[in-house]
Amino acid sequence: MKMMSPGQWNNETAKLFYKLARETINRAVKSGQINPQNADYEWAKMVSNMLKKSGFKVSKKILEMLKR
């Protein structure tokens, strides 16, 4: 079993959130539930919500995407 520091665990968890949100948004775009022009905004909103619920700090880059 590989041991991780809390910082490494946080980074891996955030990467997983980013990946899961991107896959979910891509499926929603393909099925017509989300307009492709809004995909990045919806992705940022989804990641922001997942991070907040897990007690993580939301990055400035994601917050900037939500302001557009």
PDB file of N, CA, C, O and CB in Angstrom:
ATOM      1  N   MET A   1       0.842  -1.175   0.000  1.00  0.00           N
ATOM      2  CA  MET A   1       0.000   0.000   0.000  1.00  0.00           C
ATOM      3  C   MET A   1       0.890   1.242   0.000  1.00  0.00           C
ATOM      4  O   MET A   1       1.844   1.333   0.772  1.00  0.00           O
ATOM      5  CB  MET A   1      -0.960  -0.004   1.219  1.00  0.00           C
ATOM      6  N   LYS A   2       0.574   2.174  -0.855  1.00  0.00           N
ATOM      7  CA  LYS A   2       1.343   3.409  -0.980  1.00  0.00           C
ATOM      8  C   LYS A   2       0.833   4.440   0.025  1.00  0.00           C
ATOM      9  O   LYS A   2      -0.365   4.712   0.103  1.00  0.00           O
ATOM     10  CB  LYS A   2       1.256   3.966  -2.424  1.00  0.00           C
ATOM     11  N   MET A   3       1.751   4.998   0.778  1.00  0.00           N
ATOM     12  CA  MET A   3       1.391   6.017   1.763  1.00  0.00           C
ATOM     13  C   MET A   3       1.432   7.393   1.101  1.00  0.00           C
ATOM     14  O   MET A   3       2.299   7.664   0.270  1.00  0.00           O
ATOM     15  CB  MET A   3       2.346   5.968   2.993  1.00  0.00           C
ATOM     16  N   MET A   4       0.508   8.240   1.467  1.00  0.00           N
ATOM     17  CA  MET A   4       0.439   9.591   0.915  1.00  0.00           C
ATOM     18  C   MET A   4       0.372  10.606   2.036  1.00  0.00           C
ATOM     19  O   MET A   4      -0.206  10.352   3.093  1.00  0.00           O
ATOM     20  CB  MET A   4      -0.773   9.744  -0.017  1.00  0.00           C
ATOM     21  N   SER A   5       0.966  11.746   1.791  1.00  0.00           N
ATOM     22  CA  SER A   5       0.819  12.853   2.728  1.00  0.00           C
ATOM     23  C   SER A   5      -0.544  13.488   2.479  1.00  0.00           C
ATOM     24  O   SER A   5      -1.138  13.272   1.422  1.00  0.00           O
ATOM     25  CB  SER A   5       1.980  13.904   2.569  1.00  0.00           C
ATOM     26  N   PRO A   6      -1.048  14.263   3.427  1.00  0.00           N
ATOM     27  CA  PRO A   6      -2.335  14.932   3.205  1.00  0.00           C
ATOM     28  C   PRO A   6      -2.347  15.806   1.947  1.00  0.00           C
ATOM     29  O   PRO A   6      -3.358  15.869   1.247  1.00  0.00           O
ATOM     30  CB  PRO A   6      -2.680  15.783   4.410  1.00  0.00           C
ATOM     31  N   GLY A   7      -1.226  16.479   1.658  1.00  0.00           N
ATOM     32  CA  GLY A   7      -1.159  17.308   0.457  1.00  0.00           C
ATOM     33  C   GLY A   7      -1.270  16.494  -0.814  1.00  0.00           C
ATOM     34  O   GLY A   7      -1.950  16.893  -1.759  1.00  0.00           O
ATOM     35  N   GLN A   8      -0.591  15.334  -0.837  1.00  0.00           N
ATOM     36  CA  GLN A   8      -0.673  14.458  -2.006  1.00  0.00           C
ATOM     37  C   GLN A   8      -2.095  13.924  -2.169  1.00  0.00           C
ATOM     38  O   GLN A   8      -2.615  13.858  -3.283  1.00  0.00           O
ATOM     39  CB  GLN A   8       0.329  13.289  -1.880  1.00  0.00           C
ATOM     40  N   TRP A   9      -2.718  13.545  -1.055  1.00  0.00           N
ATOM     41  CA  TRP A   9      -4.080  13.033  -1.112  1.00  0.00           C
ATOM     42  C   TRP A   9      -5.020  14.102  -1.640  1.00  0.00           C
ATOM     43  O   TRP A   9      -5.887  13.809  -2.463  1.00  0.00           O
ATOM     44  CB  TRP A   9      -4.539  12.553   0.270  1.00  0.00           C
ATOM     45  N   ASN A  10      -4.861  15.345  -1.177  1.00  0.00           N
ATOM     46  CA  ASN A  10      -5.696  16.438  -1.646  1.00  0.00           C
ATOM     47  C   ASN A  10      -5.523  16.654  -3.143  1.00  0.00           C
ATOM     48  O   ASN A  10      -6.507  16.853  -3.856  1.00  0.00           O
ATOM     49  CB  ASN A  10      -5.371  17.719  -0.888  1.00  0.00           C
ATOM     50  N   ASN A  11      -4.287  16.618  -3.627  1.00  0.00           N
ATOM     51  CA  ASN A  11      -4.044  16.807  -5.057  1.00  0.00           C
ATOM     52  C   ASN A  11      -4.674  15.691  -5.878  1.00  0.00           C
ATOM     53  O   ASN A  11      -5.299  15.955  -6.905  1.00  0.00           O
ATOM     54  CB  ASN A  11      -2.545  16.876  -5.336  1.00  0.00           C
ATOM     55  N   GLU A  12      -4.519  14.462  -5.439  1.00  0.00           N
ATOM     56  CA  GLU A  12      -5.100  13.333  -6.171  1.00  0.00           C
ATOM     57  C   GLU A  12      -6.617  13.393  -6.157  1.00  0.00           C
ATOM     58  O   GLU A  12      -7.260  13.078  -7.158  1.00  0.00           O
ATOM     59  CB  GLU A  12      -4.626  12.008  -5.576  1.00  0.00           C
ATOM     60  N   THR A  13      -7.190  13.790  -5.039  1.00  0.00           N
ATOM     61  CA  THR A  13      -8.647  13.908  -4.937  1.00  0.00           C
ATOM     62  C   THR A  13      -9.162  15.005  -5.862  1.00  0.00           C
ATOM     63  O   THR A  13     -10.168  14.816  -6.546  1.00  0.00           O
ATOM     64  CB  THR A  13      -9.067  14.197  -3.482  1.00  0.00           C
ATOM     65  N   ALA A  14      -8.486  16.145  -5.889  1.00  0.00           N
ATOM     66  CA  ALA A  14      -8.895  17.243  -6.770  1.00  0.00           C
ATOM     67  C   ALA A  14      -8.797  16.814  -8.228  1.00  0.00           C
ATOM     68  O   ALA A  14      -9.686  17.124  -9.022  1.00  0.00           O
ATOM     69  CB  ALA A  14      -8.026  18.497  -6.521  1.00  0.00           C
ATOM     70  N   LYS A  15      -7.727  16.102  -8.595  1.00  0.00           N
ATOM     71  CA  LYS A  15      -7.579  15.608  -9.973  1.00  0.00           C
ATOM     72  C   LYS A  15      -8.732  14.679 -10.331  1.00  0.00           C
ATOM     73  O   LYS A  15      -9.253  14.731 -11.446  1.00  0.00           O
ATOM     74  CB  LYS A  15      -6.227  14.873 -10.149  1.00  0.00           C
ATOM     75  N   LEU A  16      -9.128  13.835  -9.397  1.00  0.00           N
ATOM     76  CA  LEU A  16     -10.250  12.925  -9.627  1.00  0.00           C
ATOM     77  C   LEU A  16     -11.544  13.706  -9.830  1.00  0.00           C
ATOM     78  O   LEU A  16     -12.328  13.382 -10.722  1.00  0.00           O
ATOM     79  CB  LEU A  16     -10.399  11.945  -8.451  1.00  0.00           C
ATOM     80  N   PHE A  17     -11.775  14.731  -9.011  1.00  0.00           N
ATOM     81  CA  PHE A  17     -12.962  15.570  -9.189  1.00  0.00           C
ATOM     82  C   PHE A  17     -12.973  16.216 -10.581  1.00  0.00           C
ATOM     83  O   PHE A  17     -14.002  16.227 -11.257  1.00  0.00           O
ATOM     84  CB  PHE A  17     -13.015  16.660  -8.096  1.00  0.00           C
ATOM     85  N   TYR A  18     -11.828  16.749 -11.001  1.00  0.00           N
ATOM     86  CA  TYR A  18     -11.722  17.392 -12.316  1.00  0.00           C
ATOM     87  C   TYR A  18     -12.075  16.394 -13.417  1.00  0.00           C
ATOM     88  O   TYR A  18     -12.839  16.705 -14.330  1.00  0.00           O
ATOM     89  CB  TYR A  18     -10.293  17.960 -12.539  1.00  0.00           C
ATOM     90  N   LYS A  19     -11.506  15.184 -13.316  1.00  0.00           N
ATOM     91  CA  LYS A  19     -11.723  14.160 -14.345  1.00  0.00           C
ATOM     92  C   LYS A  19     -13.187  13.708 -14.372  1.00  0.00           C
ATOM     93  O   LYS A  19     -13.787  13.608 -15.443  1.00  0.00           O
ATOM     94  CB  LYS A  19     -10.799  12.948 -14.100  1.00  0.00           C
ATOM     95  N   LEU A  20     -13.756  13.436 -13.206  1.00  0.00           N
ATOM     96  CA  LEU A  20     -15.155  12.989 -13.152  1.00  0.00           C
ATOM     97  C   LEU A  20     -16.107  14.057 -13.682  1.00  0.00           C
ATOM     98  O   LEU A  20     -17.059  13.752 -14.401  1.00  0.00           O
ATOM     99  CB  LEU A  20     -15.539  12.619 -11.716  1.00  0.00           C
ATOM    100  N   ALA A  21     -15.842  15.306 -13.321  1.00  0.00           N
ATOM    101  CA  ALA A  21     -16.691  16.394 -13.805  1.00  0.00           C
ATOM    102  C   ALA A  21     -16.585  16.524 -15.319  1.00  0.00           C
ATOM    103  O   ALA A  21     -17.597  16.725 -15.990  1.00  0.00           O
ATOM    104  CB  ALA A  21     -16.308  17.720 -13.128  1.00  0.00           C
ATOM    105  N   ARG A  22     -15.375  16.413 -15.871  1.00  0.00           N
ATOM    106  CA  ARG A  22     -15.192  16.529 -17.327  1.00  0.00           C
ATOM    107  C   ARG A  22     -15.930  15.405 -18.045  1.00  0.00           C
ATOM    108  O   ARG A  22     -16.588  15.642 -19.058  1.00  0.00           O
ATOM    109  CB  ARG A  22     -13.687  16.500 -17.696  1.00  0.00           C
ATOM    110  N   GLU A  23     -15.824  14.176 -17.523  1.00  0.00           N
ATOM    111  CA  GLU A  23     -16.528  13.045 -18.143  1.00  0.00           C
ATOM    112  C   GLU A  23     -18.039  13.247 -18.090  1.00  0.00           C
ATOM    113  O   GLU A  23     -18.740  12.966 -19.063  1.00  0.00           O
ATOM    114  CB  GLU A  23     -16.150  11.727 -17.445  1.00  0.00           C
ATOM    115  N   THR A  24     -18.531  13.724 -16.977  1.00  0.00           N
ATOM    116  CA  THR A  24     -19.970  13.962 -16.818  1.00  0.00           C
ATOM    117  C   THR A  24     -20.449  15.042 -17.781  1.00  0.00           C
ATOM    118  O   THR A  24     -21.490  14.883 -18.419  1.00  0.00           O
ATOM    119  CB  THR A  24     -20.293  14.365 -15.367  1.00  0.00           C
ATOM    120  N   ILE A  25     -19.706  16.131 -17.891  1.00  0.00           N
ATOM    121  CA  ILE A  25     -20.086  17.219 -18.789  1.00  0.00           C
ATOM    122  C   ILE A  25     -20.028  16.760 -20.237  1.00  0.00           C
ATOM    123  O   ILE A  25     -20.911  17.096 -21.026  1.00  0.00           O
ATOM    124  CB  ILE A  25     -19.175  18.435 -18.581  1.00  0.00           C
ATOM    125  N   ASN A  26     -19.002  15.999 -20.600  1.00  0.00           N
ATOM    126  CA  ASN A  26     -18.901  15.495 -21.974  1.00  0.00           C
ATOM    127  C   ASN A  26     -20.098  14.625 -22.328  1.00  0.00           C
ATOM    128  O   ASN A  26     -20.633  14.723 -23.432  1.00  0.00           O
ATOM    129  CB  ASN A  26     -17.603  14.700 -22.160  1.00  0.00           C
ATOM    130  N   ARG A  27     -20.524  13.767 -21.391  1.00  0.00           N
ATOM    131  CA  ARG A  27     -21.705  12.932 -21.647  1.00  0.00           C
ATOM    132  C   ARG A  27     -22.962  13.785 -21.779  1.00  0.00           C
ATOM    133  O   ARG A  27     -23.818  13.502 -22.617  1.00  0.00           O
ATOM    134  CB  ARG A  27     -21.888  11.901 -20.524  1.00  0.00           C
ATOM    135  N   ALA A  28     -23.077  14.818 -20.964  1.00  0.00           N
ATOM    136  CA  ALA A  28     -24.248  15.699 -21.028  1.00  0.00           C
ATOM    137  C   ALA A  28     -24.280  16.468 -22.347  1.00  0.00           C
ATOM    138  O   ALA A  28     -25.355  16.676 -22.910  1.00  0.00           O
ATOM    139  CB  ALA A  28     -24.246  16.683 -19.844  1.00  0.00           C
ATOM    140  N   VAL A  29     -23.134  16.888 -22.841  1.00  0.00           N
ATOM    141  CA  VAL A  29     -23.077  17.584 -24.132  1.00  0.00           C
ATOM    142  C   VAL A  29     -23.475  16.632 -25.254  1.00  0.00           C
ATOM    143  O   VAL A  29     -24.252  17.002 -26.135  1.00  0.00           O
ATOM    144  CB  VAL A  29     -21.658  18.157 -24.389  1.00  0.00           C
ATOM    145  N   LYS A  30     -22.950  15.414 -25.229  1.00  0.00           N
ATOM    146  CA  LYS A  30     -23.266  14.430 -26.273  1.00  0.00           C
ATOM    147  C   LYS A  30     -24.745  14.079 -26.292  1.00  0.00           C
ATOM    148  O   LYS A  30     -25.318  13.835 -27.354  1.00  0.00           O
ATOM    149  CB  LYS A  30     -22.443  13.164 -26.071  1.00  0.00           C
ATOM    150  N   SER A  31     -25.366  14.052 -25.110  1.00  0.00           N
ATOM    151  CA  SER A  31     -26.786  13.697 -25.057  1.00  0.00           C
ATOM    152  C   SER A  31     -27.696  14.901 -25.286  1.00  0.00           C
ATOM    153  O   SER A  31     -28.917  14.753 -25.349  1.00  0.00           O
ATOM    154  CB  SER A  31     -27.110  13.062 -23.718  1.00  0.00           C
ATOM    155  N   GLY A  32     -27.109  16.089 -25.412  1.00  0.00           N
ATOM    156  CA  GLY A  32     -27.903  17.278 -25.687  1.00  0.00           C
ATOM    157  C   GLY A  32     -28.454  17.970 -24.455  1.00  0.00           C
ATOM    158  O   GLY A  32     -29.252  18.899 -24.581  1.00  0.00           O
ATOM    159  N   GLN A  33     -28.054  17.546 -23.276  1.00  0.00           N
ATOM    160  CA  GLN A  33     -28.550  18.163 -22.045  1.00  0.00           C
ATOM    161  C   GLN A  33     -27.883  19.503 -21.771  1.00  0.00           C
ATOM    162  O   GLN A  33     -28.465  20.368 -21.117  1.00  0.00           O
ATOM    163  CB  GLN A  33     -28.330  17.230 -20.867  1.00  0.00           C
ATOM    164  N   ILE A  34     -26.661  19.676 -22.270  1.00  0.00           N
ATOM    165  CA  ILE A  34     -25.913  20.918 -22.061  1.00  0.00           C
ATOM    166  C   ILE A  34     -25.446  21.448 -23.405  1.00  0.00           C
ATOM    167  O   ILE A  34     -24.963  20.690 -24.246  1.00  0.00           O
ATOM    168  CB  ILE A  34     -24.704  20.694 -21.109  1.00  0.00           C
ATOM    169  N   ASN A  35     -25.588  22.739 -23.603  1.00  0.00           N
ATOM    170  CA  ASN A  35     -25.107  23.394 -24.806  1.00  0.00           C
ATOM    171  C   ASN A  35     -23.574  23.368 -24.800  1.00  0.00           C
ATOM    172  O   ASN A  35     -22.973  23.706 -23.780  1.00  0.00           O
ATOM    173  CB  ASN A  35     -25.647  24.856 -24.901  1.00  0.00           C
ATOM    174  N   PRO A  36     -22.915  22.977 -25.910  1.00  0.00           N
ATOM    175  CA  PRO A  36     -21.448  22.923 -25.935  1.00  0.00           C
ATOM    176  C   PRO A  36     -20.776  24.243 -25.563  1.00  0.00           C
ATOM    177  O   PRO A  36     -19.672  24.231 -25.018  1.00  0.00           O
ATOM    178  CB  PRO A  36     -20.985  22.506 -27.300  1.00  0.00           C
ATOM    179  N   GLN A  37     -21.412  25.377 -25.843  1.00  0.00           N
ATOM    180  CA  GLN A  37     -20.825  26.674 -25.502  1.00  0.00           C
ATOM    181  C   GLN A  37     -20.782  26.883 -23.984  1.00  0.00           C
ATOM    182  O   GLN A  37     -19.967  27.663 -23.491  1.00  0.00           O
ATOM    183  CB  GLN A  37     -21.619  27.808 -26.167  1.00  0.00           C
ATOM    184  N   ASN A  38     -21.644  26.199 -23.252  1.00  0.00           N
ATOM    185  CA  ASN A  38     -21.705  26.338 -21.797  1.00  0.00           C
ATOM    186  C   ASN A  38     -20.944  25.243 -21.055  1.00  0.00           C
ATOM    187  O   ASN A  38     -20.960  25.206 -19.825  1.00  0.00           O
ATOM    188  CB  ASN A  38     -23.139  26.338 -21.347  1.00  0.00           C
ATOM    189  N   ALA A  39     -20.284  24.359 -21.783  1.00  0.00           N
ATOM    190  CA  ALA A  39     -19.642  23.195 -21.163  1.00  0.00           C
ATOM    191  C   ALA A  39     -18.581  23.588 -20.144  1.00  0.00           C
ATOM    192  O   ALA A  39     -18.535  23.009 -19.058  1.00  0.00           O
ATOM    193  CB  ALA A  39     -19.019  22.319 -22.229  1.00  0.00           C
ATOM    194  N   ASP A  40     -17.735  24.548 -20.460  1.00  0.00           N
ATOM    195  CA  ASP A  40     -16.681  24.942 -19.521  1.00  0.00           C
ATOM    196  C   ASP A  40     -17.260  25.562 -18.255  1.00  0.00           C
ATOM    197  O   ASP A  40     -16.773  25.301 -17.155  1.00  0.00           O
ATOM    198  CB  ASP A  40     -15.722  25.926 -20.187  1.00  0.00           C
ATOM    199  N   TYR A  41     -18.285  26.373 -18.405  1.00  0.00           N
ATOM    200  CA  TYR A  41     -18.931  26.974 -17.242  1.00  0.00           C
ATOM    201  C   TYR A  41     -19.551  25.889 -16.355  1.00  0.00           C
ATOM    202  O   TYR A  41     -19.384  25.903 -15.136  1.00  0.00           O
ATOM    203  CB  TYR A  41     -20.009  27.989 -17.686  1.00  0.00           C
ATOM    204  N   GLU A  42     -20.260  24.960 -16.975  1.00  0.00           N
ATOM    205  CA  GLU A  42     -20.902  23.883 -16.215  1.00  0.00           C
ATOM    206  C   GLU A  42     -19.861  23.010 -15.524  1.00  0.00           C
ATOM    207  O   GLU A  42     -20.073  22.563 -14.397  1.00  0.00           O
ATOM    208  CB  GLU A  42     -21.783  23.023 -17.137  1.00  0.00           C
ATOM    209  N   TRP A  43     -18.730  22.764 -16.198  1.00  0.00           N
ATOM    210  CA  TRP A  43     -17.652  21.992 -15.599  1.00  0.00           C
ATOM    211  C   TRP A  43     -17.118  22.708 -14.362  1.00  0.00           C
ATOM    212  O   TRP A  43     -16.952  22.095 -13.308  1.00  0.00           O
ATOM    213  CB  TRP A  43     -16.522  21.758 -16.618  1.00  0.00           C
ATOM    214  N   ALA A  44     -16.851  23.999 -14.492  1.00  0.00           N
ATOM    215  CA  ALA A  44     -16.321  24.778 -13.374  1.00  0.00           C
ATOM    216  C   ALA A  44     -17.303  24.787 -12.205  1.00  0.00           C
ATOM    217  O   ALA A  44     -16.898  24.685 -11.047  1.00  0.00           O
ATOM    218  CB  ALA A  44     -16.015  26.216 -13.819  1.00  0.00           C
ATOM    219  N   LYS A  45     -18.583  24.908 -12.511  1.00  0.00           N
ATOM    220  CA  LYS A  45     -19.613  24.918 -11.470  1.00  0.00           C
ATOM    221  C   LYS A  45     -19.647  23.564 -10.748  1.00  0.00           C
ATOM    222  O   LYS A  45     -19.749  23.514  -9.522  1.00  0.00           O
ATOM    223  CB  LYS A  45     -21.006  25.242 -12.082  1.00  0.00           C
ATOM    224  N   MET A  46     -19.562  22.481 -11.505  1.00  0.00           N
ATOM    225  CA  MET A  46     -19.595  21.144 -10.917  1.00  0.00           C
ATOM    226  C   MET A  46     -18.362  20.903 -10.039  1.00  0.00           C
ATOM    227  O   MET A  46     -18.485  20.404  -8.921  1.00  0.00           O
ATOM    228  CB  MET A  46     -19.680  20.076 -12.023  1.00  0.00           C
ATOM    229  N   VAL A  47     -17.186  21.252 -10.539  1.00  0.00           N
ATOM    230  CA  VAL A  47     -15.959  21.068  -9.768  1.00  0.00           C
ATOM    231  C   VAL A  47     -16.002  21.922  -8.502  1.00  0.00           C
ATOM    232  O   VAL A  47     -15.634  21.458  -7.423  1.00  0.00           O
ATOM    233  CB  VAL A  47     -14.718  21.427 -10.620  1.00  0.00           C
ATOM    234  N   SER A  48     -16.447  23.153  -8.636  1.00  0.00           N
ATOM    235  CA  SER A  48     -16.541  24.048  -7.480  1.00  0.00           C
ATOM    236  C   SER A  48     -17.435  23.444  -6.402  1.00  0.00           C
ATOM    237  O   SER A  48     -17.082  23.454  -5.223  1.00  0.00           O
ATOM    238  CB  SER A  48     -17.080  25.426  -7.905  1.00  0.00           C
ATOM    239  N   ASN A  49     -18.572  22.927  -6.797  1.00  0.00           N
ATOM    240  CA  ASN A  49     -19.495  22.319  -5.832  1.00  0.00           C
ATOM    241  C   ASN A  49     -18.881  21.097  -5.159  1.00  0.00           C
ATOM    242  O   ASN A  49     -19.012  20.927  -3.946  1.00  0.00           O
ATOM    243  CB  ASN A  49     -20.800  21.928  -6.523  1.00  0.00           C
ATOM    244  N   MET A  50     -18.206  20.236  -5.943  1.00  0.00           N
ATOM    245  CA  MET A  50     -17.589  19.044  -5.366  1.00  0.00           C
ATOM    246  C   MET A  50     -16.486  19.419  -4.385  1.00  0.00           C
ATOM    247  O   MET A  50     -16.369  18.818  -3.318  1.00  0.00           O
ATOM    248  CB  MET A  50     -17.027  18.145  -6.470  1.00  0.00           C
ATOM    249  N   LEU A  51     -15.676  20.413  -4.744  1.00  0.00           N
ATOM    250  CA  LEU A  51     -14.593  20.836  -3.864  1.00  0.00           C
ATOM    251  C   LEU A  51     -15.134  21.441  -2.572  1.00  0.00           C
ATOM    252  O   LEU A  51     -14.636  21.144  -1.487  1.00  0.00           O
ATOM    253  CB  LEU A  51     -13.693  21.841  -4.577  1.00  0.00           C
ATOM    254  N   LYS A  52     -16.157  22.294  -2.692  1.00  0.00           N
ATOM    255  CA  LYS A  52     -16.731  22.928  -1.504  1.00  0.00           C
ATOM    256  C   LYS A  52     -17.338  21.889  -0.559  1.00  0.00           C
ATOM    257  O   LYS A  52     -17.149  21.965   0.655  1.00  0.00           O
ATOM    258  CB  LYS A  52     -17.798  23.955  -1.912  1.00  0.00           C
ATOM    259  N   LYS A  53     -18.067  20.918  -1.117  1.00  0.00           N
ATOM    260  CA  LYS A  53     -18.689  19.894  -0.287  1.00  0.00           C
ATOM    261  C   LYS A  53     -17.661  19.027   0.429  1.00  0.00           C
ATOM    262  O   LYS A  53     -17.936  18.480   1.497  1.00  0.00           O
ATOM    263  CB  LYS A  53     -19.590  19.023  -1.131  1.00  0.00           C
ATOM    264  N   SER A  54     -16.481  18.904  -0.161  1.00  0.00           N
ATOM    265  CA  SER A  54     -15.425  18.081   0.431  1.00  0.00           C
ATOM    266  C   SER A  54     -14.494  18.885   1.333  1.00  0.00           C
ATOM    267  O   SER A  54     -13.558  18.328   1.907  1.00  0.00           O
ATOM    268  CB  SER A  54     -14.619  17.414  -0.662  1.00  0.00           C
ATOM    269  N   GLY A  55     -14.739  20.171   1.463  1.00  0.00           N
ATOM    270  CA  GLY A  55     -13.945  21.000   2.344  1.00  0.00           C
ATOM    271  C   GLY A  55     -12.652  21.526   1.740  1.00  0.00           C
ATOM    272  O   GLY A  55     -11.764  21.971   2.467  1.00  0.00           O
ATOM    273  N   PHE A  56     -12.540  21.480   0.423  1.00  0.00           N
ATOM    274  CA  PHE A  56     -11.356  21.989  -0.263  1.00  0.00           C
ATOM    275  C   PHE A  56     -11.538  23.454  -0.610  1.00  0.00           C
ATOM    276  O   PHE A  56     -12.661  23.949  -0.701  1.00  0.00           O
ATOM    277  CB  PHE A  56     -11.070  21.174  -1.530  1.00  0.00           C
ATOM    278  N   LYS A  57     -10.435  24.135  -0.800  1.00  0.00           N
ATOM    279  CA  LYS A  57     -10.458  25.507  -1.286  1.00  0.00           C
ATOM    280  C   LYS A  57     -10.590  25.473  -2.809  1.00  0.00           C
ATOM    281  O   LYS A  57      -9.892  24.704  -3.470  1.00  0.00           O
ATOM    282  CB  LYS A  57      -9.174  26.287  -0.844  1.00  0.00           C
ATOM    283  N   VAL A  58     -11.463  26.287  -3.364  1.00  0.00           N
ATOM    284  CA  VAL A  58     -11.673  26.346  -4.809  1.00  0.00           C
ATOM    285  C   VAL A  58     -10.617  27.270  -5.410  1.00  0.00           C
ATOM    286  O   VAL A  58     -10.402  28.382  -4.928  1.00  0.00           O
ATOM    287  CB  VAL A  58     -13.121  26.843  -5.156  1.00  0.00           C
ATOM    288  N   SER A  59      -9.963  26.795  -6.469  1.00  0.00           N
ATOM    289  CA  SER A  59      -8.880  27.576  -7.069  1.00  0.00           C
ATOM    290  C   SER A  59      -9.397  28.843  -7.731  1.00  0.00           C
ATOM    291  O   SER A  59     -10.556  28.924  -8.137  1.00  0.00           O
ATOM    292  CB  SER A  59      -8.128  26.735  -8.085  1.00  0.00           C
ATOM    293  N   LYS A  60      -8.511  29.834  -7.834  1.00  0.00           N
ATOM    294  CA  LYS A  60      -8.871  31.103  -8.464  1.00  0.00           C
ATOM    295  C   LYS A  60      -9.247  30.904  -9.929  1.00  0.00           C
ATOM    296  O   LYS A  60     -10.130  31.592 -10.441  1.00  0.00           O
ATOM    297  CB  LYS A  60      -7.716  32.101  -8.350  1.00  0.00           C
ATOM    298  N   LYS A  61      -8.588  29.973 -10.603  1.00  0.00           N
ATOM    299  CA  LYS A  61      -8.866  29.728 -12.016  1.00  0.00           C
ATOM    300  C   LYS A  61     -10.317  29.263 -12.210  1.00  0.00           C
ATOM    301  O   LYS A  61     -10.994  29.703 -13.139  1.00  0.00           O
ATOM    302  CB  LYS A  61      -7.883  28.678 -12.582  1.00  0.00           C
ATOM    303  N   ILE A  62     -10.779  28.388 -11.345  1.00  0.00           N
ATOM    304  CA  ILE A  62     -12.159  27.905 -11.451  1.00  0.00           C
ATOM    305  C   ILE A  62     -13.133  29.032 -11.124  1.00  0.00           C
ATOM    306  O   ILE A  62     -14.154  29.177 -11.796  1.00  0.00           O
ATOM    307  CB  ILE A  62     -12.392  26.699 -10.507  1.00  0.00           C
ATOM    308  N   LEU A  63     -12.837  29.820 -10.114  1.00  0.00           N
ATOM    309  CA  LEU A  63     -13.705  30.949  -9.772  1.00  0.00           C
ATOM    310  C   LEU A  63     -13.776  31.961 -10.911  1.00  0.00           C
ATOM    311  O   LEU A  63     -14.833  32.546 -11.147  1.00  0.00           O
ATOM    312  CB  LEU A  63     -13.208  31.634  -8.497  1.00  0.00           C
ATOM    313  N   GLU A  64     -12.669  32.178 -11.623  1.00  0.00           N
ATOM    314  CA  GLU A  64     -12.678  33.074 -12.776  1.00  0.00           C
ATOM    315  C   GLU A  64     -13.565  32.531 -13.888  1.00  0.00           C
ATOM    316  O   GLU A  64     -14.260  33.298 -14.555  1.00  0.00           O
ATOM    317  CB  GLU A  64     -11.259  33.287 -13.296  1.00  0.00           C
ATOM    318  N   MET A  65     -13.550  31.208 -14.096  1.00  0.00           N
ATOM    319  CA  MET A  65     -14.397  30.604 -15.116  1.00  0.00           C
ATOM    320  C   MET A  65     -15.881  30.802 -14.780  1.00  0.00           C
ATOM    321  O   MET A  65     -16.714  30.940 -15.676  1.00  0.00           O
ATOM    322  CB  MET A  65     -14.075  29.107 -15.257  1.00  0.00           C
ATOM    323  N   LEU A  66     -16.200  30.813 -13.485  1.00  0.00           N
ATOM    324  CA  LEU A  66     -17.597  30.983 -13.072  1.00  0.00           C
ATOM    325  C   LEU A  66     -18.075  32.427 -13.239  1.00  0.00           C
ATOM    326  O   LEU A  66     -19.280  32.667 -13.320  1.00  0.00           O
ATOM    327  CB  LEU A  66     -17.767  30.549 -11.618  1.00  0.00           C
ATOM    328  N   LYS A  67     -17.163  33.382 -13.290  1.00  0.00           N
ATOM    329  CA  LYS A  67     -17.539  34.786 -13.445  1.00  0.00           C
ATOM    330  C   LYS A  67     -17.897  35.147 -14.876  1.00  0.00           C
ATOM    331  O   LYS A  67     -18.528  36.178 -15.108  1.00  0.00           O
ATOM    332  CB  LYS A  67     -16.422  35.670 -12.974  1.00  0.00           C
ATOM    333  N   ARG A  68     -17.517  34.339 -15.819  1.00  0.00           N
ATOM    334  CA  ARG A  68     -17.774  34.654 -17.229  1.00  0.00           C
ATOM    335  C   ARG A  68     -19.223  34.542 -17.584  1.00  0.00           C
ATOM    336  O   ARG A  68     -19.596  34.777 -18.734  1.00  0.00           O
ATOM    337  CB  ARG A  68     -16.980  33.756 -18.120  1.00  0.00           C
TER     338      ARG A  68
END
